[in-house]
């Protein structure tokens, strides 16, 4: 009876300690930043591409199927762009006009 209780306790505790051991043995979990943002002035805009003038120069962003455009944007407006880097380029997730 005593051996059965010990076996049952080990059966309950070993899987949990295995999970904890996996977390400790891997060290810190790396956090990868995939979303970025930038402010700039709209140079050109069409349904597929947005070109901004930023501090670093002219930057081009692509509109994807899930991109959100907060209102009508026109050249000369200051905007805030949230984007994700992908192989095809910088894909806009959200672009909104900057309100003063």
SULJO-V319332 format. One record per residue. N is the residue number from 1. D_LAST is the distance of its C-alpha to the last C-alpha in whole Angstrom. Layout:
<<N D_LAST> <N D_LAST>>
This chain:
<<1 76> <2 74> <3 73> <4 72> <5 69> <6 69> <7 68> <8 66> <9 64> <10 63> <11 62> <12 60> <13 58> <14 59> <15 56> <16 53> <17 54> <18 54> <19 50> <20 50> <21 52> <22 50> <23 46> <24 48> <25 49> <26 46> <27 44> <28 41> <29 39> <30 37> <31 33> <32 32> <33 28> <34 28> <35 24> <36 22> <37 18> <38 16> <39 13> <40 14> <41 14> <42 16> <43 19> <44 21> <45 21> <46 24> <47 26> <48 27> <49 25> <50 21> <51 21> <52 18> <53 18> <54 17> <55 19> <56 22> <57 22> <58 22> <59 23> <60 24> <61 23> <62 26> <63 25> <64 28> <65 29> <66 27> <67 24> <68 21> <69 18> <70 16> <71 16> <72 17> <73 16> <74 16> <75 17> <76 14> <77 11> <78 10> <79 11> <80 12> <81 16> <82 18> <83 22> <84 25> <85 28> <86 31> <87 34> <88 33> <89 30> <90 26> <91 26> <92 22> <93 22> <94 19> <95 16> <96 12> <97 10> <98 6> <99 4> <100 0>>
